[in-house]
Amino acid sequence: MVENKTYIQILRLSGVLERTGLKRATIYAFIAARKFPAAIPLDGILRRSRNGYNPVKRQGGEP
């Protein structure tokens, strides 16, 4: 039996530019026209967790 698996890969903008051969302005124009996926703000998630606002409960019961 053959399984089809789909993997999602998150790239930095520089990687997207390299792989597509498009310019930064073109990528942003495509995002605005909803012809290209929007950016995922990963730094906000990391900043919140470093400042203690991580919604995942830690051992000991304190969030």
C-alpha positions, 0 to 999 in steps of 0.5 A: 500500500502506498501512502500519500503524505503532504509535508508543509515546509516553512521558509524564510523570505530569502528562501522563497526568493531563491526558490521562486526566482521572484523579487521581494516586491512581486512576492508581496504583491502576490500576497496582497492579491491572495495569490501567494500564502501570507507570512507566518509571524513566528517571532511573536510566538517565540517572544511571548514564550520567552516572556512567560506568556506561553499558554502551554502549562509547565510542570508544577501547574503554573502557566 
